[in-house]
Amino acid sequence: MKKKITLEQLKENKFDLKDLEVREYLPFMFKKQMIENILDIICTEKKNLIVIDYSLKALILEYQLVAQYSNIDVGEHNVVNTYDLLKEKGLVHEVVSKIPPSEYTFIEDIINSEIRQINDVGNSIENIIAQGISLLSEKMPDEKGIKNIIRTLGKEVNKISPDSLKMFKDNFLNKQEQK
């Protein structure tokens, strides 16, 4: 690729569209890394469910396509502001329209397949139940904790006066007989 087009050049309109270069092929490992980055950004966890931000998916996908396929140096700036600048200058459309359809379709198909897999596995009823059981088991007392509870309960029961215990027993038996 020729020289990079910088964001400063874009901001100041000091670039020529004939200097824009778009790759026809991106090596597989670059595509794989780009897809993983996109998924990391758009997938969040809320209340033990994986949520996909589809509006962010569209933005990040186009941003990454410009960053990976063109000679525009997007740098490490604010992604949304950079994307807006690229859109405003018509460069997102310019770059994406020059990417071969097979490349674009491959990337989009893989992202959509990964999202389906994340939803099928991460948001499955089996996974939700497994997470609940795991959380519950973490909160359950261990053997030492159970022995401590029994010991404490025994001490508390021994503190109850015989009259109160008889009253409790009578009330409990009456309620059982009424059922």
Secondary structure as UniProt FT lines:
FT   STRAND          5..6
FT   HELIX           7..11
FT   TURN            12..13
FT   HELIX           17..19
FT   HELIX           28..42
FT   STRAND          43..46
FT   TURN            47..48
FT   STRAND          49..52
FT   HELIX           54..69
FT   STRAND          72..73
FT   TURN            75..76
FT   HELIX           79..88
FT   TURN            89..90
FT   HELIX           91..98
FT   HELIX           101..122
FT   HELIX           125..139
FT   HELIX           143..158
FT   HELIX           162..178
//
